[in-house]
């Protein structure tokens, strides 16, 4: 039997829903604004001020010029290759490090973990990092964007905590039956940590997809630049490489490029979202 709400509860519900709707609007409107601007005429867009809910003089010219630019497609290819190769090495290195530090009988485990955790708060700095990359002959190559960034201390700690939450009786029983560490990791630990692995892969994937700084520092050849570095070049420098065709500051092209670069990662996220809360909580809290 449903209880009748009091007047105070009704008022609370109205205020609550109103605030939630405002919050939804604040979160969604920036993305909607970018999409709307990308379908708007640049001349009309330049003269508009205030909130924009619908395209101004609907046109797809900006997308035609973005997709006709070879540099955009080359950036897409470079980003996908960098994402695939980088994610492979990042997951391998993070899994191995997390498993090693999750084992209770590792010698000097605590001092070693403290040394690694120290790097989360104190880094070597931009110039020493670049000098290291240069001295290893990684400057100007795509490997310079992969090898130095193969592992994140934060992600490794989350995954290590997830591995530690697995009952030790499972791994001990497997080892009594003659299973090696590789067998325990592959057949017991990883299958029980799928949610956390999905979250870590999402962290690494989004980070790689959005990265642009080190690409602009290390790569001299524009044909090797990832998509985000090209996008930054378009937005900051107004360098449209023939795409603007006299359009004022090529406003709609900027927004079209942002949309093209953002849509793929938005399409992947819903498939991993169901693991997000579960994976983070498992990796953040040790029972």
C-alpha positions in Angstrom: 0.0 0.0 0.0 1.4 3.3 -1.1 1.7 5.9 1.6 0.4 9.4 0.8 3.2 11.9 0.7 3.0 14.9 3.0 3.1 18.5 1.7 6.7 18.9 2.9 7.7 15.7 1.0 6.1 16.9 -2.2 7.9 20.2 -1.9 11.2 18.3 -1.4 10.5 16.1 -4.4 9.8 19.2 -6.6 13.0 20.9 -5.4 15.0 17.7 -5.8 13.9 17.0 -9.4 14.4 20.7 -10.3 18.0 20.6 -9.1 18.7 17.3 -10.8 17.3 18.7 -14.1 19.5 21.7 -13.8 22.5 19.5 -13.1 21.7 17.4 -16.1 21.4 20.5 -18.3 24.8 21.8 -17.0 26.5 18.5 -17.8 24.9 17.9 -21.2 24.7 21.5 -22.6 28.5 21.9 -23.3 28.5 18.8 -25.4 25.2 19.8 -27.1 26.7 23.3 -27.8 29.7 21.8 -29.6 27.5 19.6 -31.8 25.1 22.4 -32.6 28.0 24.8 -33.5 29.5 22.2 -35.7 26.3 22.1 -37.8 26.0 25.9 -37.9 27.1 28.4 -40.5 30.4 30.1 -39.4 29.3 33.6 -40.4 26.1 33.3 -38.3 28.0 31.6 -35.5 30.5 34.5 -35.3 27.7 37.0 -34.7 25.8 34.9 -32.2 26.0 35.6 -28.4 24.4 33.7 -25.6 22.8 30.2 -25.3 22.5 28.2 -28.5 20.1 25.3 -28.7 19.7 24.8 -32.4 22.0 25.1 -35.4 22.3 28.5 -37.0 21.6 28.0 -40.8 22.1 24.3 -40.7 25.0 23.1 -42.8 27.4 20.1 -43.0 30.1 22.0 -44.8 32.4 21.9 -41.7 32.2 18.1 -41.6 32.9 17.8 -45.3 36.0 19.9 -45.0 37.2 18.0 -41.9 36.7 14.6 -43.5 38.3 15.7 -46.7 41.5 16.7 -44.9 44.1 14.0 -45.1 45.8 15.1 -41.9 42.7 14.3 -39.8 42.6 10.8 -41.2 46.3 10.3 -40.6 45.8 11.5 -37.1 43.0 9.0 -36.6 45.2 6.2 -37.8 48.1 7.2 -35.6 45.9 7.5 -32.5 44.3 4.1 -33.1 47.7 2.5 -33.6 49.1 4.3 -30.5 46.0 3.3 -28.5 46.3 -0.4 -29.5 50.0 -0.7 -28.9 50.1 1.5 -25.8 47.1 -0.2 -24.2 48.7 -3.7 -24.8 52.0 -2.8 -23.0 50.2 -0.7 -20.3 47.9 -3.6 -19.3 50.8 -6.1 -19.4 53.1 -4.0 -17.3 50.3 -3.0 -14.8 49.1 -6.6 -14.4 52.6 -7.9 -13.8 53.4 -5.2 -11.3 50.1 -5.5 -9.5 50.4 -9.3 -9.2 54.0 -9.1 -7.9 53.1 -6.7 -5.1 49.9 -8.5 -4.3 51.8 -11.6 -3.2 52.3 -11.8 0.6 55.7 -13.5 0.5 57.6 -10.9 -1.7 60.9 -9.9 -0.1 61.0 -6.2 0.8 57.6 -5.7 -0.6 56.7 -2.7 1.6 59.9 -0.7 1.0 59.7 -1.3 -2.8 56.0 -0.2 -2.8 56.8 3.0 -0.9 59.5 3.8 -3.4 57.0 3.3 -6.3 54.3 5.3 -4.5 56.8 8.1 -4.0 56.7 8.7 -7.8 53.0 9.6 -7.6 53.8 12.7 -5.6 57.3 13.7 -6.8 58.3 13.5 -10.5 61.6 14.2 -12.2 60.2 17.1 -14.1 59.7 17.9 -17.8 63.3 18.5 -18.9 64.8 15.5 -17.2 62.0 13.3 -18.6 62.7 14.6 -22.1 66.4 14.2 -21.7 65.9 10.5 -20.7 63.6 9.9 -23.7 66.2 11.6 -26.0 69.1 9.6 -24.6 67.3 6.4 -25.3 66.9 7.5 -28.9 63.1 7.6 -28.6 62.8 11.3 -29.6 60.9 11.7 -32.9 59.5 8.1 -32.8 56.1 6.8 -31.8 57.8 4.5 -29.3 58.6 7.6 -27.3 54.9 7.9 -26.6 54.6 4.3 -25.5 57.6 3.0 -23.6 58.1 5.9 -21.1 54.4 5.8 -20.1 53.8 2.0 -20.0 52.6 2.0 -16.4 50.7 4.3 -14.0 51.4 4.0 -10.3 47.8 4.9 -9.4 46.4 2.2 -11.7 48.8 -0.4 -10.5 47.8 0.3 -6.9 44.1 -0.1 -7.7 44.7 -3.4 -9.5 47.0 -4.6 -6.8 44.3 -4.0 -4.2 41.8 -5.9 -6.4 44.2 -8.8 -6.6 44.7 -8.8 -2.8 40.9 -9.0 -2.3 40.8 -12.4 -3.9 40.7 -15.2 -1.2 44.2 -16.6 -0.7 42.7 -20.0 -0.3 42.0 -20.1 -4.1 45.6 -19.4 -5.1 47.1 -21.6 -2.3 44.9 -24.6 -3.4 46.1 -24.1 -7.0 49.8 -23.9 -6.0 49.4 -27.1 -3.9 48.1 -28.8 -7.1 51.3 -27.7 -8.8 50.1 -24.5 -10.5 52.8 -21.9 -11.3 52.5 -18.2 -10.8 51.6 -17.8 -14.5 48.8 -20.3 -14.2 47.5 -18.7 -11.0 47.5 -15.3 -12.7 46.0 -16.4 -15.9 43.3 -18.8 -14.7 42.4 -17.5 -11.3 43.4 -13.9 -10.6 42.5 -12.3 -14.0 39.1 -14.0 -14.5 38.1 -12.8 -11.0 39.2 -9.2 -11.7 37.4 -8.5 -15.0 35.6 -5.5 -13.6 38.8 -3.8 -12.3 40.7 -4.7 -15.5 37.9 -3.0 -17.6 38.2 0.1 -15.5 42.0 0.2 -15.8 41.7 -0.3 -19.5 39.2 2.6 -19.7 41.6 4.8 -17.7 44.5 4.0 -20.0 42.5 4.3 -23.1 41.0 7.7 -22.3 44.4 9.0 -21.2 46.0 7.8 -24.5 43.2 9.1 -26.7 43.3 12.5 -25.1 47.1 12.9 -24.8 48.7 15.6 -27.0 51.4 17.2 -25.0 54.3 14.7 -25.4 53.3 14.2 -29.0 53.9 17.9 -29.8 57.2 17.7 -27.8 58.7 14.6 -29.3 57.4 14.4 -32.8 58.6 16.7 -35.5 56.9 15.0 -38.5 53.3 16.1 -38.7 52.3 12.9 -40.4 53.1 11.0 -37.1 51.0 13.3 -34.9 48.0 11.7 -33.1 44.5 13.2 -33.6 44.5 15.3 -30.4 47.7 17.0 -31.3 46.3 17.8 -34.8 43.1 19.0 -33.2 45.0 21.3 -30.9 47.0 22.7 -33.8 43.7 23.4 -35.6 42.0 25.1 -32.6 45.0 27.1 -31.3 46.8 28.0 -34.4 43.8 28.3 -36.8 45.9 26.2 -39.2 43.2 24.7 -41.3 45.4 23.6 -44.2 43.0 24.7 -46.8 39.9 23.7 -45.0 38.7 27.2 -44.1 38.0 28.6 -47.6 37.6 32.1 -46.3 35.3 31.3 -43.4 35.9 33.6 -40.4 38.2 31.9 -38.0 36.7 28.6 -39.2 34.5 28.4 -36.1 32.3 25.6 -37.3 35.3 23.6 -38.5 36.8 23.8 -35.0 33.7 22.4 -33.4 33.3 19.7 -36.1 36.9 18.6 -35.4 36.2 18.4 -31.7 33.1 16.4 -32.3 34.9 14.0 -34.7 37.6 13.5 -32.1 35.2 12.9 -29.1 32.6 10.7 -30.6 34.6 7.4 -30.7 35.5 7.5 -27.0 31.9 8.3 -26.1 30.8 5.3 -28.0 33.2 3.0 -26.1 32.4 4.3 -22.7 28.8 2.9 -22.4 30.1 -0.7 -22.9 32.5 -0.3 -19.9 30.3 1.9 -17.7 28.6 -1.1 -16.0 32.0 -2.2 -14.7 33.1 1.2 -13.6 31.6 1.5 -10.1 32.2 -2.2 -9.3 35.8 -2.1 -10.5 36.8 1.0 -8.7 35.2 -0.1 -5.4 36.9 -3.5 -5.6 40.2 -1.9 -6.3 39.9 0.9 -3.8 38.7 -1.0 -0.7 40.5 -4.0 0.8 38.4 -6.2 3.0 
